[in-house]
Amino acid sequence: MTMTIAAIYENGLLKPQQPLELADGAMVQLIIHLWAPAASWSEKGEERRRELIDKDVHGAITSDELVELEILDQLANEHFDRVAPPPIDGARRLHERLSK
């Protein structure tokens, strides 16, 4: 069964907008889709990402912060792929030369 539930991400927690009623022992798979306003990259997002990376390196990051870091990493990758795509053409030419 698939169910869509509206939720907000607040203070490192995903909060459903309606109660979830699950049977004992039920398994839940969570798929998060970010919508446009939450999915825009900013300097503030980059600062937070760097803070979380530092915490991760020092072993002081919480599980909620790890989720936040994954989201920020995804947003950063999407942003940088848009503004500065990787140089695929040069890599293709090098691959062709090495393959010969």
Distance bins in CASP14 RR format, pairs under 12 A and 6 or more apart:
PFRMAT RR
TARGET T0000
AUTHOR 0000-0000-0000
RMODE 2
METHOD distances of the structure
MODEL  1
1 22 0 0 0 0 0 1 0 0 0 0 0
1 23 0 0 0 0 0 1 0 0 0 0 0
1 26 0 0 0 0 0 1 0 0 0 0 0
1 27 0 0 0 0 0 1 0 0 0 0 0
1 28 0 0 0 0 0 1 0 0 0 0 0
1 29 0 0 0 0 0 1 0 0 0 0 0
2 28 0 0 0 0 0 1 0 0 0 0 0
2 29 0 0 0 0 1 0 0 0 0 0 0
2 31 0 0 0 0 1 0 0 0 0 0 0
3 16 0 0 0 0 0 1 0 0 0 0 0
3 18 0 0 0 0 0 1 0 0 0 0 0
3 20 0 0 0 0 1 0 0 0 0 0 0
3 21 0 0 0 0 0 1 0 0 0 0 0
3 22 0 0 0 0 0 1 0 0 0 0 0
3 26 0 0 0 0 0 1 0 0 0 0 0
3 28 0 0 0 0 1 0 0 0 0 0 0
3 29 0 0 0 0 0 1 0 0 0 0 0
3 30 0 0 0 0 0 1 0 0 0 0 0
3 31 0 0 0 0 0 1 0 0 0 0 0
4 16 0 0 0 0 0 1 0 0 0 0 0
4 17 0 0 0 0 0 1 0 0 0 0 0
4 18 0 0 0 0 0 1 0 0 0 0 0
4 30 0 0 0 0 0 1 0 0 0 0 0
4 31 0 0 0 0 1 0 0 0 0 0 0
4 32 0 0 0 0 0 1 0 0 0 0 0
4 33 0 0 0 0 1 0 0 0 0 0 0
5 14 0 0 0 0 1 0 0 0 0 0 0
5 15 0 0 0 0 0 1 0 0 0 0 0
5 16 1 0 1 0 0 0 0 0 0 0 0
5 17 1 0 0 1 0 0 0 0 0 0 0
5 18 1 0 0 1 0 0 0 0 0 0 0
5 19 0 0 0 0 1 0 0 0 0 0 0
5 20 1 0 0 1 0 0 0 0 0 0 0
5 21 0 0 0 0 0 1 0 0 0 0 0
5 22 0 0 0 0 0 1 0 0 0 0 0
5 28 0 0 0 0 0 1 0 0 0 0 0
5 30 0 0 0 0 1 0 0 0 0 0 0
5 31 0 0 0 0 0 1 0 0 0 0 0
5 32 0 0 0 0 0 1 0 0 0 0 0
5 33 0 0 0 0 0 1 0 0 0 0 0
6 14 0 0 0 0 0 1 0 0 0 0 0
6 15 0 0 0 0 1 0 0 0 0 0 0
6 16 1 0 0 1 0 0 0 0 0 0 0
6 17 1 0 1 0 0 0 0 0 0 0 0
6 18 1 0 0 1 0 0 0 0 0 0 0
6 20 0 0 0 0 0 1 0 0 0 0 0
6 33 0 0 0 0 0 1 0 0 0 0 0
6 35 0 0 0 0 0 1 0 0 0 0 0
7 13 0 0 0 0 1 0 0 0 0 0 0
7 14 1 0 1 0 0 0 0 0 0 0 0
7 15 1 0 1 0 0 0 0 0 0 0 0
7 16 1 0 1 0 0 0 0 0 0 0 0
7 17 1 0 1 0 0 0 0 0 0 0 0
7 18 0 0 0 0 1 0 0 0 0 0 0
7 19 0 0 0 0 0 1 0 0 0 0 0
7 20 0 0 0 0 1 0 0 0 0 0 0
7 30 0 0 0 0 1 0 0 0 0 0 0
7 31 0 0 0 0 0 1 0 0 0 0 0
7 32 0 0 0 0 1 0 0 0 0 0 0
7 33 0 0 0 0 0 1 0 0 0 0 0
7 34 0 0 0 0 0 1 0 0 0 0 0
7 35 0 0 0 0 0 1 0 0 0 0 0
7 38 0 0 0 0 0 1 0 0 0 0 0
8 14 1 0 0 1 0 0 0 0 0 0 0
8 15 1 0 1 0 0 0 0 0 0 0 0
8 16 0 0 0 0 1 0 0 0 0 0 0
8 17 1 0 0 1 0 0 0 0 0 0 0
8 18 0 0 0 0 0 1 0 0 0 0 0
8 32 0 0 0 0 0 1 0 0 0 0 0
8 34 0 0 0 0 0 1 0 0 0 0 0
8 35 0 0 0 0 0 1 0 0 0 0 0
8 37 0 0 0 0 0 1 0 0 0 0 0
8 38 0 0 0 0 1 0 0 0 0 0 0
9 15 1 0 0 1 0 0 0 0 0 0 0
9 16 0 0 0 0 0 1 0 0 0 0 0
9 17 0 0 0 0 0 1 0 0 0 0 0
9 30 0 0 0 0 0 1 0 0 0 0 0
9 32 0 0 0 0 1 0 0 0 0 0 0
9 33 0 0 0 0 0 1 0 0 0 0 0
9 34 0 0 0 0 1 0 0 0 0 0 0
9 35 0 0 0 0 0 1 0 0 0 0 0
9 37 0 0 0 0 0 1 0 0 0 0 0
9 38 1 0 0 1 0 0 0 0 0 0 0
9 39 0 0 0 0 0 1 0 0 0 0 0
9 64 0 0 0 0 0 1 0 0 0 0 0
9 67 0 0 0 0 1 0 0 0 0 0 0
9 68 0 0 0 0 1 0 0 0 0 0 0
9 71 0 0 0 0 1 0 0 0 0 0 0
9 72 0 0 0 0 0 1 0 0 0 0 0
10 16 0 0 0 0 0 1 0 0 0 0 0
10 17 0 0 0 0 0 1 0 0 0 0 0
10 38 0 0 0 0 0 1 0 0 0 0 0
10 64 0 0 0 0 0 1 0 0 0 0 0
10 68 0 0 0 0 0 1 0 0 0 0 0
11 62 0 0 0 0 0 1 0 0 0 0 0
11 64 0 0 0 0 1 0 0 0 0 0 0
11 65 0 0 0 0 0 1 0 0 0 0 0
11 68 0 0 0 0 0 1 0 0 0 0 0
12 48 0 0 0 0 0 1 0 0 0 0 0
12 52 0 0 0 0 0 1 0 0 0 0 0
12 61 0 0 0 0 0 1 0 0 0 0 0
12 62 0 0 0 0 1 0 0 0 0 0 0
12 63 0 0 0 0 1 0 0 0 0 0 0
12 64 1 0 1 0 0 0 0 0 0 0 0
12 65 1 0 0 1 0 0 0 0 0 0 0
12 66 0 0 0 0 0 1 0 0 0 0 0
12 67 1 0 0 1 0 0 0 0 0 0 0
12 68 1 0 1 0 0 0 0 0 0 0 0
12 69 0 0 0 0 0 1 0 0 0 0 0
12 70 0 0 0 0 0 1 0 0 0 0 0
12 71 0 0 0 0 1 0 0 0 0 0 0
12 72 0 0 0 0 0 1 0 0 0 0 0
13 62 0 0 0 0 0 1 0 0 0 0 0
13 63 0 0 0 0 0 1 0 0 0 0 0
13 64 1 0 0 1 0 0 0 0 0 0 0
13 65 0 0 0 0 0 1 0 0 0 0 0
13 67 0 0 0 0 1 0 0 0 0 0 0
13 68 0 0 0 0 1 0 0 0 0 0 0
14 20 0 0 0 0 0 1 0 0 0 0 0
14 28 0 0 0 0 0 1 0 0 0 0 0
14 30 1 0 0 1 0 0 0 0 0 0 0
14 31 0 0 0 0 0 1 0 0 0 0 0
14 32 1 0 0 1 0 0 0 0 0 0 0
14 33 0 0 0 0 0 1 0 0 0 0 0
14 34 0 0 0 0 0 1 0 0 0 0 0
14 38 0 0 0 0 0 1 0 0 0 0 0
14 64 0 0 0 0 1 0 0 0 0 0 0
14 67 0 0 0 0 1 0 0 0 0 0 0
14 68 0 0 0 0 0 1 0 0 0 0 0
14 71 0 0 0 0 0 1 0 0 0 0 0
15 64 0 0 0 0 0 1 0 0 0 0 0
16 22 0 0 0 0 0 1 0 0 0 0 0
16 28 0 0 0 0 0 1 0 0 0 0 0
16 30 0 0 0 0 0 1 0 0 0 0 0
20 26 0 0 0 0 1 0 0 0 0 0 0
20 28 1 0 0 1 0 0 0 0 0 0 0
20 30 0 0 0 0 0 1 0 0 0 0 0
21 28 0 0 0 0 0 1 0 0 0 0 0
22 28 1 0 0 1 0 0 0 0 0 0 0
30 67 0 0 0 0 1 0 0 0 0 0 0
32 38 0 0 0 0 1 0 0 0 0 0 0
32 39 0 0 0 0 0 1 0 0 0 0 0
32 67 0 0 0 0 1 0 0 0 0 0 0
32 68 0 0 0 0 0 1 0 0 0 0 0
32 70 0 0 0 0 1 0 0 0 0 0 0
32 71 1 0 0 1 0 0 0 0 0 0 0
32 74 0 0 0 0 1 0 0 0 0 0 0
33 39 0 0 0 0 1 0 0 0 0 0 0
33 71 0 0 0 0 0 1 0 0 0 0 0
33 74 0 0 0 0 0 1 0 0 0 0 0
34 40 0 0 0 0 1 0 0 0 0 0 0
34 41 0 0 0 0 0 1 0 0 0 0 0
34 70 0 0 0 0 0 1 0 0 0 0 0
34 71 1 0 0 1 0 0 0 0 0 0 0
34 72 0 0 0 0 0 1 0 0 0 0 0
34 74 0 0 0 0 1 0 0 0 0 0 0
34 75 1 0 0 1 0 0 0 0 0 0 0
34 78 0 0 0 0 1 0 0 0 0 0 0
36 75 0 0 0 0 0 1 0 0 0 0 0
36 78 0 0 0 0 0 1 0 0 0 0 0
38 45 0 0 0 0 0 1 0 0 0 0 0
38 68 0 0 0 0 0 1 0 0 0 0 0
38 71 0 0 0 0 1 0 0 0 0 0 0
38 72 0 0 0 0 0 1 0 0 0 0 0
38 74 0 0 0 0 0 1 0 0 0 0 0
38 75 0 0 0 0 1 0 0 0 0 0 0
39 45 0 0 0 0 0 1 0 0 0 0 0
39 71 0 0 0 0 1 0 0 0 0 0 0
39 72 0 0 0 0 0 1 0 0 0 0 0
39 74 0 0 0 0 1 0 0 0 0 0 0
39 75 1 0 0 1 0 0 0 0 0 0 0
39 76 0 0 0 0 0 1 0 0 0 0 0
39 78 1 0 0 1 0 0 0 0 0 0 0
39 79 0 0 0 0 1 0 0 0 0 0 0
39 82 0 0 0 0 0 1 0 0 0 0 0
40 72 0 0 0 0 0 1 0 0 0 0 0
40 75 1 0 0 1 0 0 0 0 0 0 0
40 76 0 0 0 0 0 1 0 0 0 0 0
40 78 0 0 0 0 0 1 0 0 0 0 0
40 79 0 0 0 0 1 0 0 0 0 0 0
40 82 0 0 0 0 0 1 0 0 0 0 0
41 47 0 0 0 0 0 1 0 0 0 0 0
41 48 0 0 0 0 0 1 0 0 0 0 0
41 49 0 0 0 0 1 0 0 0 0 0 0
41 71 0 0 0 0 0 1 0 0 0 0 0
41 72 0 0 0 0 1 0 0 0 0 0 0
41 73 0 0 0 0 0 1 0 0 0 0 0
41 74 0 0 0 0 0 1 0 0 0 0 0
41 75 1 0 1 0 0 0 0 0 0 0 0
41 76 1 0 0 1 0 0 0 0 0 0 0
41 77 0 0 0 0 1 0 0 0 0 0 0
41 78 1 0 0 1 0 0 0 0 0 0 0
41 79 1 1 0 0 0 0 0 0 0 0 0
41 80 0 0 0 0 1 0 0 0 0 0 0
41 81 0 0 0 0 0 1 0 0 0 0 0
41 82 0 0 0 0 1 0 0 0 0 0 0
41 83 0 0 0 0 1 0 0 0 0 0 0
42 48 0 0 0 0 1 0 0 0 0 0 0
42 49 0 0 0 0 0 1 0 0 0 0 0
42 72 0 0 0 0 0 1 0 0 0 0 0
42 75 0 0 0 0 1 0 0 0 0 0 0
42 76 0 0 0 0 0 1 0 0 0 0 0
42 79 0 0 0 0 1 0 0 0 0 0 0
43 49 0 0 0 0 0 1 0 0 0 0 0
43 50 0 0 0 0 0 1 0 0 0 0 0
43 76 0 0 0 0 0 1 0 0 0 0 0
43 79 0 0 0 0 0 1 0 0 0 0 0
44 50 0 0 0 0 0 1 0 0 0 0 0
44 51 0 0 0 0 0 1 0 0 0 0 0
44 72 0 0 0 0 0 1 0 0 0 0 0
44 75 0 0 0 0 0 1 0 0 0 0 0
45 51 0 0 0 0 1 0 0 0 0 0 0
45 52 0 0 0 0 1 0 0 0 0 0 0
45 53 0 0 0 0 0 1 0 0 0 0 0
45 68 0 0 0 0 1 0 0 0 0 0 0
45 69 0 0 0 0 0 1 0 0 0 0 0
45 71 0 0 0 0 0 1 0 0 0 0 0
45 72 1 0 0 1 0 0 0 0 0 0 0
45 73 0 0 0 0 0 1 0 0 0 0 0
45 75 1 0 0 1 0 0 0 0 0 0 0
45 76 0 0 0 0 1 0 0 0 0 0 0
45 79 0 0 0 0 1 0 0 0 0 0 0
46 52 0 0 0 0 0 1 0 0 0 0 0
46 53 0 0 0 0 0 1 0 0 0 0 0
46 72 0 0 0 0 1 0 0 0 0 0 0
46 73 0 0 0 0 0 1 0 0 0 0 0
46 75 0 0 0 0 1 0 0 0 0 0 0
46 76 1 0 0 1 0 0 0 0 0 0 0
46 79 0 0 0 0 1 0 0 0 0 0 0
46 80 0 0 0 0 0 1 0 0 0 0 0
47 53 0 0 0 0 0 1 0 0 0 0 0
47 54 0 0 0 0 0 1 0 0 0 0 0
47 72 0 0 0 0 0 1 0 0 0 0 0
47 76 0 0 0 0 0 1 0 0 0 0 0
48 54 0 0 0 0 0 1 0 0 0 0 0
48 55 0 0 0 0 0 1 0 0 0 0 0
48 65 0 0 0 0 1 0 0 0 0 0 0
48 68 1 0 0 1 0 0 0 0 0 0 0
48 69 0 0 0 0 1 0 0 0 0 0 0
48 71 0 0 0 0 0 1 0 0 0 0 0
48 72 1 0 0 1 0 0 0 0 0 0 0
48 73 0 0 0 0 0 1 0 0 0 0 0
48 75 0 0 0 0 0 1 0 0 0 0 0
48 76 0 0 0 0 0 1 0 0 0 0 0
49 55 0 0 0 0 0 1 0 0 0 0 0
49 56 0 0 0 0 0 1 0 0 0 0 0
49 61 0 0 0 0 0 1 0 0 0 0 0
49 65 0 0 0 0 0 1 0 0 0 0 0
49 68 0 0 0 0 1 0 0 0 0 0 0
49 69 1 0 0 1 0 0 0 0 0 0 0
49 70 0 0 0 0 0 1 0 0 0 0 0
49 71 0 0 0 0 1 0 0 0 0 0 0
49 72 1 0 1 0 0 0 0 0 0 0 0
49 73 1 0 0 1 0 0 0 0 0 0 0
49 74 0 0 0 0 0 1 0 0 0 0 0
49 75 0 0 0 0 1 0 0 0 0 0 0
49 76 1 0 0 1 0 0 0 0 0 0 0
49 77 0 0 0 0 0 1 0 0 0 0 0
49 79 0 0 0 0 0 1 0 0 0 0 0
49 80 0 0 0 0 0 1 0 0 0 0 0
50 56 0 0 0 0 0 1 0 0 0 0 0
50 57 0 0 0 0 0 1 0 0 0 0 0
50 69 0 0 0 0 0 1 0 0 0 0 0
50 72 0 0 0 0 1 0 0 0 0 0 0
50 73 0 0 0 0 0 1 0 0 0 0 0
50 76 0 0 0 0 0 1 0 0 0 0 0
51 57 0 0 0 0 0 1 0 0 0 0 0
51 58 0 0 0 0 0 1 0 0 0 0 0
51 60 0 0 0 0 0 1 0 0 0 0 0
51 61 0 0 0 0 1 0 0 0 0 0 0
51 65 0 0 0 0 1 0 0 0 0 0 0
51 68 0 0 0 0 0 1 0 0 0 0 0
51 69 0 0 0 0 1 0 0 0 0 0 0
51 72 0 0 0 0 1 0 0 0 0 0 0
52 58 0 0 0 0 0 1 0 0 0 0 0
52 59 0 0 0 0 0 1 0 0 0 0 0
52 60 0 0 0 0 0 1 0 0 0 0 0
52 61 1 0 0 1 0 0 0 0 0 0 0
52 62 0 0 0 0 1 0 0 0 0 0 0
52 64 0 0 0 0 0 1 0 0 0 0 0
52 65 1 0 1 0 0 0 0 0 0 0 0
52 66 0 0 0 0 1 0 0 0 0 0 0
52 67 0 0 0 0 0 1 0 0 0 0 0
52 68 1 0 0 1 0 0 0 0 0 0 0
52 69 1 0 1 0 0 0 0 0 0 0 0
52 70 0 0 0 0 1 0 0 0 0 0 0
52 71 0 0 0 0 0 1 0 0 0 0 0
52 72 1 0 0 1 0 0 0 0 0 0 0
52 73 0 0 0 0 1 0 0 0 0 0 0
52 76 0 0 0 0 0 1 0 0 0 0 0
53 59 0 0 0 0 0 1 0 0 0 0 0
53 60 0 0 0 0 0 1 0 0 0 0 0
53 61 0 0 0 0 1 0 0 0 0 0 0
53 65 0 0 0 0 0 1 0 0 0 0 0
53 66 0 0 0 0 0 1 0 0 0 0 0
53 68 0 0 0 0 0 1 0 0 0 0 0
53 69 1 0 0 1 0 0 0 0 0 0 0
53 70 0 0 0 0 0 1 0 0 0 0 0
53 72 0 0 0 0 1 0 0 0 0 0 0
53 73 0 0 0 0 1 0 0 0 0 0 0
53 76 0 0 0 0 0 1 0 0 0 0 0
54 60 0 0 0 0 1 0 0 0 0 0 0
54 61 0 0 0 0 1 0 0 0 0 0 0
54 65 0 0 0 0 0 1 0 0 0 0 0
54 69 0 0 0 0 0 1 0 0 0 0 0
55 61 1 0 1 0 0 0 0 0 0 0 0
55 62 0 0 0 0 1 0 0 0 0 0 0
55 63 0 0 0 0 0 1 0 0 0 0 0
55 64 0 0 0 0 0 1 0 0 0 0 0
55 65 1 0 0 1 0 0 0 0 0 0 0
55 66 0 0 0 0 1 0 0 0 0 0 0
55 68 0 0 0 0 0 1 0 0 0 0 0
55 69 0 0 0 0 1 0 0 0 0 0 0
56 62 0 0 0 0 0 1 0 0 0 0 0
56 63 0 0 0 0 0 1 0 0 0 0 0
56 65 1 0 0 1 0 0 0 0 0 0 0
56 66 1 0 0 1 0 0 0 0 0 0 0
56 67 0 0 0 0 0 1 0 0 0 0 0
56 68 0 0 0 0 0 1 0 0 0 0 0
56 69 1 0 0 1 0 0 0 0 0 0 0
56 70 0 0 0 0 0 1 0 0 0 0 0
56 72 0 0 0 0 0 1 0 0 0 0 0
56 73 0 0 0 0 0 1 0 0 0 0 0
57 69 0 0 0 0 0 1 0 0 0 0 0
58 65 0 0 0 0 0 1 0 0 0 0 0
59 65 0 0 0 0 0 1 0 0 0 0 0
59 66 0 0 0 0 0 1 0 0 0 0 0
60 66 0 0 0 0 0 1 0 0 0 0 0
61 67 0 0 0 0 0 1 0 0 0 0 0
61 68 0 0 0 0 1 0 0 0 0 0 0
61 69 1 0 0 1 0 0 0 0 0 0 0
61 70 0 0 0 0 0 1 0 0 0 0 0
62 68 0 0 0 0 1 0 0 0 0 0 0
62 69 0 0 0 0 0 1 0 0 0 0 0
63 69 0 0 0 0 0 1 0 0 0 0 0
63 70 0 0 0 0 0 1 0 0 0 0 0
64 70 0 0 0 0 0 1 0 0 0 0 0
64 71 0 0 0 0 0 1 0 0 0 0 0
65 71 0 0 0 0 0 1 0 0 0 0 0
65 72 0 0 0 0 0 1 0 0 0 0 0
66 72 0 0 0 0 0 1 0 0 0 0 0
66 73 0 0 0 0 0 1 0 0 0 0 0
67 73 0 0 0 0 0 1 0 0 0 0 0
67 74 0 0 0 0 0 1 0 0 0 0 0
68 74 0 0 0 0 0 1 0 0 0 0 0
68 75 0 0 0 0 0 1 0 0 0 0 0
69 75 0 0 0 0 0 1 0 0 0 0 0
69 76 0 0 0 0 0 1 0 0 0 0 0
70 76 0 0 0 0 0 1 0 0 0 0 0
70 77 0 0 0 0 0 1 0 0 0 0 0
71 77 0 0 0 0 0 1 0 0 0 0 0
71 78 0 0 0 0 0 1 0 0 0 0 0
72 78 0 0 0 0 0 1 0 0 0 0 0
72 79 0 0 0 0 0 1 0 0 0 0 0
73 79 0 0 0 0 0 1 0 0 0 0 0
73 80 0 0 0 0 0 1 0 0 0 0 0
74 80 0 0 0 0 0 1 0 0 0 0 0
74 81 0 0 0 0 0 1 0 0 0 0 0
75 81 0 0 0 0 0 1 0 0 0 0 0
75 82 0 0 0 0 0 1 0 0 0 0 0
76 82 0 0 0 0 0 1 0 0 0 0 0
76 83 0 0 0 0 0 1 0 0 0 0 0
76 84 0 0 0 0 0 1 0 0 0 0 0
77 83 0 0 0 0 0 1 0 0 0 0 0
77 84 0 0 0 0 0 1 0 0 0 0 0
77 85 0 0 0 0 0 1 0 0 0 0 0
77 86 0 0 0 0 0 1 0 0 0 0 0
78 84 0 0 0 0 0 1 0 0 0 0 0
78 85 0 0 0 0 0 1 0 0 0 0 0
79 85 0 0 0 0 0 1 0 0 0 0 0
80 86 0 0 0 0 1 0 0 0 0 0 0
81 88 0 0 0 0 0 1 0 0 0 0 0
85 91 0 0 0 0 0 1 0 0 0 0 0
86 92 0 0 0 0 0 1 0 0 0 0 0
87 93 0 0 0 0 0 1 0 0 0 0 0
87 94 0 0 0 0 0 1 0 0 0 0 0
88 94 0 0 0 0 0 1 0 0 0 0 0
88 95 0 0 0 0 0 1 0 0 0 0 0
89 95 0 0 0 0 0 1 0 0 0 0 0
89 96 0 0 0 0 0 1 0 0 0 0 0
90 96 0 0 0 0 1 0 0 0 0 0 0
90 97 0 0 0 0 1 0 0 0 0 0 0
90 98 0 0 0 0 0 1 0 0 0 0 0
91 97 0 0 0 0 0 1 0 0 0 0 0
91 98 0 0 0 0 0 1 0 0 0 0 0
92 98 0 0 0 0 0 1 0 0 0 0 0
92 99 0 0 0 0 0 1 0 0 0 0 0
93 99 0 0 0 0 0 1 0 0 0 0 0
93 100 0 0 0 0 0 1 0 0 0 0 0
94 100 0 0 0 0 0 1 0 0 0 0 0
END
